[in-house]
Amino acid sequence: MNYCKSNYAVFHKYSLSYLPTINLFGLSQYYIDSKVEFSGDAYYKLDCVQNQTTNYGLSFQWVLLRDQIELPHVYSIAKNPMNFVVDPYQLDVGNYVVELHVISNLYPNASIIHVKEFSIIAS
């Protein structure tokens, strides 16, 4: 049985098996002289009974915002697309938002975004 529960997303009804589960890990505060590091995890639940999961068909995109404005000049140096890493001194002191966009290549309308706020403080 592949349909465990139902949920509403983008005004269409989907089985939760079509909506990826997303986790976003990282601190809420970083010093200006330290790396900013976040890691993400996303998967589909394949089986309700045996708890089998897969991330097949999922791609990851990171977006960094300050004052609700995207900062396209700040790039992640992480080799793994499920991680977001910025070198020290790349961000000014202040408040930021990092977004992890998980795009489903199998079900494009079932993509999802997870958001985390963090701040950079003086050392």
The first five atom37 places (N, CA, C, CB, O) and aatype in JSON, in Angstrom:
{
  "aatype": [12, 2, 18, 4, 11, 15, 2, 18, 0, 19, 13, 8, 11, 18, 15, 10, 15, 18, 10, 14, 16, 9, 2, 10, 13, 7, 10, 15, 5, 18, 18, 9, 3, 15, 11, 19, 6, 13, 15, 7, 3, 0, 18, 18, 11, 10, 3, 4, 19, 5, 2, 5, 16, 16, 2, 18, 7, 10, 15, 13, 5, 17, 19, 10, 10, 1, 3, 5, 9, 6, 10, 14, 8, 19, 18, 15, 9, 0, 11, 2, 14, 12, 2, 13, 19, 19, 3, 14, 18, 5, 10, 3, 19, 7, 2, 18, 19, 19, 6, 10, 8, 19, 9, 15, 2, 10, 18, 14, 2, 0, 15, 9, 9, 8, 19, 11, 6, 13, 15, 9, 9, 0, 15],
  "atom_mask": [
    [1, 1, 1, 1, 1],
    [1, 1, 1, 1, 1],
    [1, 1, 1, 1, 1],
    [1, 1, 1, 1, 1],
    [1, 1, 1, 1, 1],
    [1, 1, 1, 1, 1],
    [1, 1, 1, 1, 1],
    [1, 1, 1, 1, 1],
    [1, 1, 1, 1, 1],
    [1, 1, 1, 1, 1],
    [1, 1, 1, 1, 1],
    [1, 1, 1, 1, 1],
    [1, 1, 1, 1, 1],
    [1, 1, 1, 1, 1],
    [1, 1, 1, 1, 1],
    [1, 1, 1, 1, 1],
    [1, 1, 1, 1, 1],
    [1, 1, 1, 1, 1],
    [1, 1, 1, 1, 1],
    [1, 1, 1, 1, 1],
    [1, 1, 1, 1, 1],
    [1, 1, 1, 1, 1],
    [1, 1, 1, 1, 1],
    [1, 1, 1, 1, 1],
    [1, 1, 1, 1, 1],
    [1, 1, 1, 0, 1],
    [1, 1, 1, 1, 1],
    [1, 1, 1, 1, 1],
    [1, 1, 1, 1, 1],
    [1, 1, 1, 1, 1],
    [1, 1, 1, 1, 1],
    [1, 1, 1, 1, 1],
    [1, 1, 1, 1, 1],
    [1, 1, 1, 1, 1],
    [1, 1, 1, 1, 1],
    [1, 1, 1, 1, 1],
    [1, 1, 1, 1, 1],
    [1, 1, 1, 1, 1],
    [1, 1, 1, 1, 1],
    [1, 1, 1, 0, 1],
    [1, 1, 1, 1, 1],
    [1, 1, 1, 1, 1],
    [1, 1, 1, 1, 1],
    [1, 1, 1, 1, 1],
    [1, 1, 1, 1, 1],
    [1, 1, 1, 1, 1],
    [1, 1, 1, 1, 1],
    [1, 1, 1, 1, 1],
    [1, 1, 1, 1, 1],
    [1, 1, 1, 1, 1],
    [1, 1, 1, 1, 1],
    [1, 1, 1, 1, 1],
    [1, 1, 1, 1, 1],
    [1, 1, 1, 1, 1],
    [1, 1, 1, 1, 1],
    [1, 1, 1, 1, 1],
    [1, 1, 1, 0, 1],
    [1, 1, 1, 1, 1],
    [1, 1, 1, 1, 1],
    [1, 1, 1, 1, 1],
    [1, 1, 1, 1, 1],
    [1, 1, 1, 1, 1],
    [1, 1, 1, 1, 1],
    [1, 1, 1, 1, 1],
    [1, 1, 1, 1, 1],
    [1, 1, 1, 1, 1],
    [1, 1, 1, 1, 1],
    [1, 1, 1, 1, 1],
    [1, 1, 1, 1, 1],
    [1, 1, 1, 1, 1],
    [1, 1, 1, 1, 1],
    [1, 1, 1, 1, 1],
    [1, 1, 1, 1, 1],
    [1, 1, 1, 1, 1],
    [1, 1, 1, 1, 1],
    [1, 1, 1, 1, 1],
    [1, 1, 1, 1, 1],
    [1, 1, 1, 1, 1],
    [1, 1, 1, 1, 1],
    [1, 1, 1, 1, 1],
    [1, 1, 1, 1, 1],
    [1, 1, 1, 1, 1],
    [1, 1, 1, 1, 1],
    [1, 1, 1, 1, 1],
    [1, 1, 1, 1, 1],
    [1, 1, 1, 1, 1],
    [1, 1, 1, 1, 1],
    [1, 1, 1, 1, 1],
    [1, 1, 1, 1, 1],
    [1, 1, 1, 1, 1],
    [1, 1, 1, 1, 1],
    [1, 1, 1, 1, 1],
    [1, 1, 1, 1, 1],
    [1, 1, 1, 0, 1],
    [1, 1, 1, 1, 1],
    [1, 1, 1, 1, 1],
    [1, 1, 1, 1, 1],
    [1, 1, 1, 1, 1],
    [1, 1, 1, 1, 1],
    [1, 1, 1, 1, 1],
    [1, 1, 1, 1, 1],
    [1, 1, 1, 1, 1],
    [1, 1, 1, 1, 1],
    [1, 1, 1, 1, 1],
    [1, 1, 1, 1, 1],
    [1, 1, 1, 1, 1],
    [1, 1, 1, 1, 1],
    [1, 1, 1, 1, 1],
    [1, 1, 1, 1, 1],
    [1, 1, 1, 1, 1],
    [1, 1, 1, 1, 1],
    [1, 1, 1, 1, 1],
    [1, 1, 1, 1, 1],
    [1, 1, 1, 1, 1],
    [1, 1, 1, 1, 1],
    [1, 1, 1, 1, 1],
    [1, 1, 1, 1, 1],
    [1, 1, 1, 1, 1],
    [1, 1, 1, 1, 1],
    [1, 1, 1, 1, 1],
    [1, 1, 1, 1, 1],
    [1, 1, 1, 1, 1],
    [1, 1, 1, 1, 1]
  ],
  "atom_positions": [
    [[0.85, -1.17, 0.0], [0.0, 0.0, 0.0], [0.9, 1.24, 0.0], [-0.97, 0.0, 1.23], [1.71, 1.42, 0.91]],
    [[0.76, 2.06, -0.99], [1.62, 3.22, -1.15], [0.97, 4.5, -0.65], [2.02, 3.37, -2.59], [1.65, 5.52, -0.55]],
    [[-0.3, 4.49, -0.34], [-1.0, 5.7, 0.07], [-1.3, 5.64, 1.55], [-2.3, 5.87, -0.74], [-2.28, 5.04, 1.97]],
    [[-0.44, 6.28, 2.35], [-0.58, 6.24, 3.8], [-1.6, 7.23, 4.3], [0.76, 6.51, 4.47], [-2.49, 6.88, 5.08]],
    [[-1.49, 8.48, 3.87], [-2.37, 9.55, 4.3], [-2.53, 10.51, 3.14], [-1.81, 10.29, 5.56], [-1.88, 10.35, 2.1]],
    [[-3.38, 11.48, 3.29], [-3.53, 12.5, 2.26], [-3.18, 13.86, 2.83], [-4.96, 12.51, 1.7], [-3.25, 14.07, 4.04]],
    [[-2.8, 14.77, 1.95], [-2.43, 16.12, 2.35], [-2.75, 17.06, 1.21], [-0.93, 16.21, 2.75], [-2.84, 16.62, 0.06]],
    [[-2.93, 18.33, 1.5], [-3.18, 19.3, 0.46], [-1.94, 20.14, 0.23], [-4.38, 20.19, 0.82], [-1.32, 20.62, 1.18]],
    [[-1.57, 20.31, -1.02], [-0.41, 21.12, -1.38], [-0.68, 21.74, -2.73], [0.9, 20.28, -1.4], [-1.11, 21.06, -3.66]],
    [[-0.43, 23.02, -2.86], [-0.62, 23.76, -4.09], [-2.05, 23.56, -4.61], [0.42, 23.32, -5.16], [-2.27, 23.45, -5.82]],
    [[-2.99, 23.5, -3.72], [-4.41, 23.39, -4.03], [-4.8, 22.11, -4.76], [-4.82, 24.56, -4.85], [-5.9, 22.03, -5.31]],
    [[-3.93, 21.12, -4.76], [-4.25, 19.82, -5.32], [-4.06, 18.78, -4.25], [-3.37, 19.51, -6.56], [-3.17, 18.89, -3.4]],
    [[-4.89, 17.76, -4.28], [-4.78, 16.71, -3.28], [-3.75, 15.69, -3.76], [-6.15, 16.04, -3.02], [-3.82, 15.2, -4.89]],
    [[-2.79, 15.37, -2.87], [-1.75, 14.39, -3.17], [-1.69, 13.38, -2.03], [-0.37, 15.08, -3.37], [-2.0, 13.69, -0.88]],
    [[-1.29, 12.2, -2.36], [-0.92, 11.26, -1.33], [0.38, 11.77, -0.72], [-0.78, 9.8, -1.89], [1.2, 12.36, -1.43]],
    [[0.59, 11.54, 0.56], [1.85, 11.97, 1.18], [3.04, 11.27, 0.55], [1.83, 11.69, 2.69], [4.17, 11.75, 0.66]],
    [[2.82, 10.14, -0.1], [3.93, 9.47, -0.76], [4.46, 10.3, -1.93], [3.51, 8.08, -1.23], [5.58, 10.08, -2.38]],
    [[3.66, 11.24, -2.44], [4.11, 12.11, -3.53], [4.77, 13.39, -3.01], [2.93, 12.48, -4.42], [5.48, 14.06, -3.76]],
    [[4.57, 13.72, -1.75], [5.21, 14.88, -1.15], [6.45, 14.43, -0.4], [4.22, 15.64, -0.21], [6.36, 13.6, 0.51]],
    [[7.61, 14.96, -0.76], [8.8, 14.54, -0.03], [8.79, 15.09, 1.4], [10.07, 15.0, -0.76], [8.27, 16.18, 1.65]],
    [[9.36, 14.33, 2.29], [9.6, 14.8, 3.65], [10.94, 15.5, 3.64], [9.57, 13.61, 4.7], [11.9, 15.01, 3.04]],
    [[11.01, 16.65, 4.29], [12.22, 17.47, 4.24], [12.69, 17.79, 5.66], [11.97, 18.79, 3.45], [11.87, 18.06, 6.54]],
    [[13.98, 17.74, 5.87], [14.6, 18.16, 7.13], [15.71, 19.14, 6.79], [15.15, 16.94, 7.94], [16.42, 18.97, 5.8]],
    [[15.87, 20.16, 7.62], [16.91, 21.17, 7.43], [17.6, 21.38, 8.77], [16.32, 22.52, 6.87], [16.97, 21.75, 9.75]],
    [[18.9, 21.13, 8.79], [19.67, 21.18, 10.03], [20.73, 22.28, 9.95], [20.33, 19.82, 10.31], [21.4, 22.44, 8.93]],
    [[20.87, 23.02, 11.02], [21.88, 24.07, 11.11], [21.62, 24.91, 12.34], [0.0, 0.0, 0.0], [20.57, 24.81, 12.97]],
    [[22.58, 25.73, 12.68], [22.47, 26.59, 13.85], [21.61, 27.81, 13.56], [23.86, 27.03, 14.32], [21.35, 28.14, 12.4]],
    [[21.17, 28.46, 14.6], [20.4, 29.69, 14.42], [21.31, 30.92, 14.51], [19.28, 29.78, 15.47], [20.87, 32.05, 14.26]],
    [[22.59, 30.7, 14.87], [23.51, 31.82, 15.01], [24.93, 31.36, 14.68], [23.45, 32.41, 16.45], [25.38, 30.3, 15.13]],
    [[25.63, 32.17, 13.88], [27.01, 31.88, 13.49], [27.85, 33.13, 13.73], [27.1, 31.42, 12.0], [27.36, 34.25, 13.59]],
    [[29.12, 32.92, 14.08], [30.06, 34.04, 14.18], [30.53, 34.41, 12.78], [31.26, 33.69, 15.1], [30.63, 33.55, 11.91]],
    [[30.82, 35.69, 12.58], [31.24, 36.17, 11.27], [32.52, 35.49, 10.79], [31.44, 37.67, 11.31], [32.75, 35.37, 9.58]],
    [[33.37, 35.04, 11.73], [34.63, 34.41, 11.36], [34.55, 32.88, 11.3], [35.71, 34.82, 12.34], [35.58, 32.2, 11.31]],
    [[33.33, 32.33, 11.23], [33.18, 30.88, 11.12], [32.36, 30.53, 9.87], [32.51, 30.31, 12.39], [31.62, 31.36, 9.34]],
    [[32.5, 29.3, 9.42], [31.71, 28.83, 8.28], [30.24, 28.76, 8.65], [32.22, 27.45, 7.8], [29.89, 28.42, 9.79]],
    [[29.39, 29.07, 7.71], [27.94, 28.88, 7.86], [27.64, 27.54, 7.19], [27.09, 30.08, 7.21], [27.91, 27.36, 6.0]],
    [[27.08, 26.61, 7.94], [26.85, 25.26, 7.42], [25.44, 24.78, 7.73], [27.87, 24.28, 7.98], [25.0, 24.81, 8.88]],
    [[24.75, 24.35, 6.68], [23.44, 23.73, 6.81], [23.46, 22.42, 6.04], [22.31, 24.68, 6.3], [24.16, 22.29, 5.03]],
    [[22.69, 21.48, 6.5], [22.53, 20.24, 5.74], [21.05, 19.94, 5.62], [23.29, 19.05, 6.43], [20.25, 20.23, 6.51]],
    [[20.7, 19.35, 4.51], [19.31, 19.01, 4.26], [19.16, 17.54, 3.98], [0.0, 0.0, 0.0], [20.12, 16.84, 3.63]],
    [[17.96, 17.08, 4.15], [17.63, 15.68, 3.91], [16.2, 15.67, 3.39], [17.79, 14.8, 5.22], [15.33, 16.35, 3.93]],
    [[15.97, 14.91, 2.35], [14.62, 14.79, 1.81], [14.43, 13.4, 1.26], [14.36, 15.85, 0.71], [15.36, 12.79, 0.74]],
    [[13.21, 12.9, 1.38], [12.94, 11.55, 0.92], [11.44, 11.34, 0.74], [13.51, 10.51, 1.91], [10.62, 12.09, 1.28]],
    [[11.13, 10.33, -0.02], [9.76, 9.84, -0.15], [9.63, 8.6, 0.73], [9.4, 9.51, -1.64], [10.56, 7.82, 0.87]],
    [[8.46, 8.45, 1.3], [8.17, 7.24, 2.05], [7.59, 6.22, 1.07], [7.19, 7.53, 3.25], [6.56, 6.47, 0.45]],
    [[8.25, 5.09, 0.95], [7.8, 4.05, 0.02], [6.8, 3.09, 0.64], [8.99, 3.28, -0.48], [5.94, 2.55, -0.05]],
    [[6.93, 2.88, 1.94], [6.16, 1.84, 2.58], [5.8, 2.29, 3.99], [6.93, 0.5, 2.6], [6.69, 2.66, 4.76]],
    [[4.54, 2.26, 4.33], [4.1, 2.69, 5.67], [4.45, 1.67, 6.74], [2.6, 2.94, 5.68], [4.68, 2.03, 7.89]],
    [[4.49, 0.42, 6.37], [4.7, -0.63, 7.35], [6.18, -0.8, 7.68], [4.13, -1.94, 6.85], [6.56, -0.84, 8.85]],
    [[7.03, -0.9, 6.65], [8.45, -1.15, 6.88], [9.28, 0.12, 6.93], [8.98, -2.06, 5.82], [10.49, 0.05, 7.11]],
    [[8.64, 1.28, 6.76], [9.31, 2.57, 6.83], [10.44, 2.71, 5.82], [9.86, 2.79, 8.22], [11.48, 3.31, 6.13]],
    [[10.28, 2.18, 4.62], [11.28, 2.3, 3.58], [11.17, 3.67, 2.91], [11.14, 1.17, 2.53], [10.07, 4.17, 2.67]],
    [[12.33, 4.28, 2.62], [12.36, 5.62, 2.01], [13.32, 5.64, 0.83], [12.76, 6.68, 3.05], [14.16, 4.76, 0.67]],
    [[13.17, 6.68, -0.01], [14.1, 6.89, -1.12], [14.15, 8.39, -1.43], [13.67, 6.07, -2.39], [13.19, 9.12, -1.18]],
    [[15.27, 8.84, -1.97], [15.35, 10.23, -2.44], [15.51, 10.26, -3.96], [16.53, 10.97, -1.75], [15.91, 11.28, -4.53]],
    [[15.19, 9.14, -4.6], [15.25, 9.05, -6.06], [14.33, 10.11, -6.69], [14.85, 7.62, -6.54], [13.18, 10.26, -6.27]],
    [[14.84, 10.82, -7.68], [14.03, 11.79, -8.39], [13.92, 13.15, -7.71], [0.0, 0.0, 0.0], [13.14, 13.99, -8.15]],
    [[14.69, 13.37, -6.64], [14.66, 14.65, -5.94], [15.93, 15.43, -6.24], [14.5, 14.44, -4.41], [17.03, 14.87, -6.25]],
    [[15.79, 16.72, -6.49], [16.95, 17.58, -6.63], [16.83, 18.73, -5.63], [17.08, 18.13, -8.09], [15.73, 19.05, -5.17]],
    [[17.97, 19.34, -5.31], [18.03, 20.3, -4.23], [18.56, 21.64, -4.73], [18.91, 19.77, -3.09], [19.52, 21.69, -5.51]],
    [[17.92, 22.7, -4.28], [18.38, 24.05, -4.63], [18.32, 24.89, -3.35], [17.5, 24.69, -5.78], [17.33, 24.87, -2.63]],
    [[19.4, 25.62, -3.09], [19.49, 26.46, -1.91], [19.34, 27.93, -2.32], [20.83, 26.24, -1.17], [19.87, 28.35, -3.34]],
    [[18.62, 28.68, -1.51], [18.43, 30.12, -1.75], [18.74, 30.84, -0.43], [16.97, 30.45, -2.26], [18.25, 30.44, 0.62]],
    [[19.55, 31.88, -0.5], [19.88, 32.69, 0.67], [19.23, 34.06, 0.52], [21.43, 32.83, 0.83], [19.33, 34.69, -0.53]],
    [[18.55, 34.5, 1.58], [17.83, 35.78, 1.57], [18.27, 36.65, 2.74], [16.31, 35.54, 1.62], [18.59, 36.16, 3.82]],
    [[18.27, 37.94, 2.49], [18.44, 38.93, 3.56], [17.44, 40.04, 3.29], [19.92, 39.49, 3.61], [17.39, 40.59, 2.19]],
    [[16.64, 40.36, 4.3], [15.56, 41.35, 4.15], [14.65, 40.99, 2.98], [16.14, 42.76, 3.95], [14.23, 41.86, 2.21]],
    [[14.35, 39.69, 2.84], [13.47, 39.14, 1.81], [14.0, 39.32, 0.39], [12.12, 39.78, 1.9], [13.24, 39.22, -0.57]],
    [[15.3, 39.59, 0.25], [15.93, 39.75, -1.06], [16.96, 38.64, -1.24], [16.6, 41.17, -1.2], [17.8, 38.41, -0.37]],
    [[16.87, 37.94, -2.37], [17.8, 36.87, -2.65], [19.21, 37.42, -2.85], [17.36, 36.08, -3.9], [19.4, 38.48, -3.44]],
    [[20.19, 36.68, -2.34], [21.6, 37.06, -2.46], [22.29, 36.1, -3.44], [22.31, 37.04, -1.07], [22.94, 35.15, -3.02]],
    [[22.14, 36.34, -4.75], [22.7, 35.4, -5.73], [24.22, 35.4, -5.8], [22.15, 35.71, -7.08], [24.81, 34.48, -6.36]],
    [[24.86, 36.42, -5.24], [26.32, 36.49, -5.28], [26.99, 35.63, -4.21], [26.77, 37.93, -5.12], [28.21, 35.48, -4.22]],
    [[26.22, 35.06, -3.29], [26.76, 34.19, -2.25], [26.53, 32.75, -2.69], [26.08, 34.48, -0.84], [25.39, 32.3, -2.86]],
    [[27.63, 32.02, -2.87], [27.56, 30.65, -3.36], [27.96, 29.66, -2.28], [28.45, 30.47, -4.59], [28.83, 29.94, -1.44]],
    [[27.33, 28.53, -2.31], [27.73, 27.43, -1.42], [28.98, 26.78, -1.98], [26.59, 26.39, -1.26], [29.1, 26.57, -3.19]],
    [[29.92, 26.45, -1.09], [31.14, 25.75, -1.51], [31.03, 24.24, -1.29], [32.35, 26.3, -0.75], [31.99, 23.51, -1.52]],
    [[29.87, 23.78, -0.85], [29.67, 22.35, -0.59], [29.66, 21.56, -1.89], [28.35, 22.13, 0.18], [29.09, 21.99, -2.89]],
    [[30.28, 20.41, -1.85], [30.28, 19.52, -3.01], [28.99, 18.69, -3.08], [31.5, 18.6, -2.97], [28.55, 18.32, -4.16]],
    [[28.42, 18.42, -1.94], [27.18, 17.65, -1.85], [26.0, 18.63, -1.97], [27.11, 16.84, -0.5], [25.92, 19.57, -1.19]],
    [[25.08, 18.44, -2.92], [23.96, 19.37, -3.09], [22.99, 19.4, -1.92], [23.22, 19.03, -4.33], [22.14, 20.29, -1.85]],
    [[23.1, 18.45, -1.0], [22.23, 18.46, 0.18], [22.83, 19.29, 1.31], [21.98, 17.03, 0.65], [22.27, 19.34, 2.41]],
    [[23.97, 19.94, 1.05], [24.61, 20.8, 2.04], [24.75, 22.21, 1.49], [25.99, 20.24, 2.44], [24.85, 22.42, 0.28]],
    [[24.74, 23.17, 2.39], [24.95, 24.58, 2.06], [26.04, 25.09, 2.98], [23.62, 25.44, 2.2], [25.87, 25.12, 4.2]],
    [[27.18, 25.49, 2.4], [28.33, 25.94, 3.2], [28.85, 27.24, 2.61], [29.45, 24.84, 3.23], [29.08, 27.35, 1.4]],
    [[29.05, 28.24, 3.48], [29.6, 29.53, 3.07], [30.83, 29.8, 3.93], [28.53, 30.69, 3.21], [30.8, 29.62, 5.15]],
    [[31.9, 30.22, 3.28], [33.15, 30.53, 3.98], [32.97, 31.68, 4.97], [34.24, 30.86, 2.98], [32.06, 32.5, 4.83]],
    [[33.86, 31.76, 5.98], [33.83, 32.89, 6.92], [33.96, 34.22, 6.18], [34.97, 32.75, 7.95], [34.57, 34.3, 5.11]],
    [[33.39, 35.24, 6.76], [33.45, 36.63, 6.28], [32.72, 36.86, 4.95], [34.89, 37.05, 6.12], [32.85, 37.94, 4.37]],
    [[31.97, 35.9, 4.47], [31.2, 36.09, 3.23], [29.88, 36.81, 3.48], [30.93, 34.75, 2.56], [29.29, 37.39, 2.57]],
    [[29.41, 36.76, 4.73], [28.15, 37.39, 5.1], [28.4, 38.47, 6.15], [27.14, 36.35, 5.63], [29.24, 38.29, 7.04]],
    [[27.68, 39.57, 6.05], [27.79, 40.64, 7.03], [26.99, 40.28, 8.28], [27.29, 41.98, 6.44], [26.16, 39.38, 8.25]],
    [[27.26, 40.99, 9.36], [26.48, 40.82, 10.58], [25.03, 41.18, 10.26], [27.05, 41.71, 11.75], [24.76, 42.2, 9.64]],
    [[24.1, 40.32, 10.7], [22.69, 40.57, 10.44], [21.89, 39.28, 10.42], [0.0, 0.0, 0.0], [22.4, 38.21, 10.75]],
    [[20.63, 39.4, 10.02], [19.7, 38.27, 9.98], [19.5, 37.79, 8.55], [18.35, 38.66, 10.61], [19.44, 38.59, 7.61]],
    [[19.4, 36.47, 8.4], [19.28, 35.84, 7.09], [18.24, 34.74, 7.14], [20.64, 35.28, 6.63], [17.81, 34.3, 8.21]],
    [[17.84, 34.31, 5.95], [16.96, 33.15, 5.79], [17.59, 32.26, 4.73], [15.49, 33.57, 5.4], [17.99, 32.73, 3.67]],
    [[17.68, 30.97, 5.04], [18.13, 30.01, 4.04], [16.91, 29.14, 3.69], [19.34, 29.13, 4.56], [16.18, 28.7, 4.57]],
    [[16.73, 28.92, 2.39], [15.63, 28.09, 1.92], [16.21, 26.88, 1.21], [14.68, 28.88, 0.97], [17.12, 27.0, 0.39]],
    [[15.67, 25.73, 1.52], [16.02, 24.51, 0.8], [14.81, 24.15, -0.06], [16.4, 23.33, 1.79], [13.75, 23.8, 0.46]],
    [[14.99, 24.24, -1.37], [13.95, 23.87, -2.32], [14.21, 22.43, -2.76], [13.92, 24.85, -3.56], [15.26, 22.13, -3.32]],
    [[13.27, 21.57, -2.5], [13.38, 20.18, -2.93], [12.41, 20.02, -4.1], [13.06, 19.17, -1.75], [11.2, 20.14, -3.95]],
    [[12.98, 19.73, -5.26], [12.2, 19.64, -6.48], [12.05, 18.18, -6.84], [12.86, 20.44, -7.64], [13.03, 17.43, -6.94]],
    [[10.81, 17.79, -7.05], [10.53, 16.41, -7.44], [10.54, 16.33, -8.97], [9.17, 15.93, -6.87], [9.72, 16.97, -9.63]],
    [[11.46, 15.55, -9.5], [11.49, 15.34, -10.94], [10.4, 14.38, -11.39], [12.86, 14.81, -11.37], [10.06, 14.33, -12.58]],
    [[9.85, 13.61, -10.45], [8.8, 12.66, -10.77], [7.41, 13.29, -10.71], [8.86, 11.47, -9.82], [6.54, 12.98, -11.52]],
    [[7.21, 14.18, -9.74], [5.92, 14.84, -9.53], [6.18, 16.34, -9.36], [5.17, 14.26, -8.28], [6.21, 16.82, -8.23]],
    [[6.38, 17.11, -10.45], [6.79, 18.51, -10.37], [5.89, 19.4, -9.5], [6.85, 19.09, -11.74], [6.37, 20.35, -8.89]],
    [[4.61, 19.12, -9.44], [3.71, 19.93, -8.63], [3.81, 19.6, -7.14], [2.29, 19.75, -9.09], [3.18, 20.26, -6.32]],
    [[4.58, 18.59, -6.8], [4.7, 18.17, -5.41], [6.03, 18.6, -4.8], [4.55, 16.67, -5.31], [6.46, 18.02, -3.8]],
    [[6.68, 19.59, -5.38], [7.92, 20.1, -4.81], [7.61, 20.88, -3.53], [8.67, 20.99, -5.83], [6.48, 21.32, -3.32]],
    [[8.63, 21.06, -2.7], [8.39, 21.65, -1.38], [9.6, 22.51, -0.97], [8.13, 20.54, -0.32], [10.71, 22.28, -1.44]],
    [[9.36, 23.49, -0.11], [10.41, 24.39, 0.37], [10.43, 24.35, 1.89], [10.17, 25.86, -0.14], [9.39, 24.35, 2.54]],
    [[11.64, 24.3, 2.45], [11.8, 24.38, 3.89], [12.68, 25.59, 4.21], [12.43, 23.05, 4.47], [13.68, 25.83, 3.52]],
    [[12.33, 26.35, 5.22], [12.97, 27.63, 5.52], [13.55, 27.61, 6.94], [11.95, 28.8, 5.37], [12.95, 27.06, 7.86]],
    [[14.73, 28.22, 7.09], [15.33, 28.37, 8.43], [15.95, 29.75, 8.53], [16.39, 27.27, 8.7], [16.68, 30.18, 7.64]],
    [[15.67, 30.43, 9.62], [16.25, 31.75, 9.89], [17.53, 31.58, 10.71], [15.24, 32.67, 10.63], [17.63, 30.68, 11.55]],
    [[18.51, 32.46, 10.44], [19.73, 32.44, 11.23], [20.33, 33.85, 11.24], [20.75, 31.4, 10.67], [19.91, 34.71, 10.46]],
    [[21.29, 34.06, 12.11], [21.93, 35.36, 12.17], [23.45, 35.2, 12.22], [21.42, 36.14, 13.4], [23.98, 34.18, 12.66]],
    [[24.12, 36.26, 11.75], [25.57, 36.35, 11.81], [25.88, 37.39, 12.88], [26.22, 36.72, 10.4], [25.34, 38.5, 12.85]],
    [[26.76, 37.03, 13.83], [27.11, 37.96, 14.89], [28.63, 38.2, 14.87], [26.65, 37.42, 16.27], [29.39, 37.39, 14.33]],
    [[29.05, 39.3, 15.45], [30.48, 39.64, 15.53], [31.17, 38.64, 16.45], [30.69, 41.1, 16.05], [30.57, 38.12, 17.39]],
    [[32.44, 38.4, 16.18], [33.19, 37.43, 17.02], [33.81, 38.1, 18.22], [34.29, 36.75, 16.2], [34.47, 37.44, 19.02]]
  ]
}
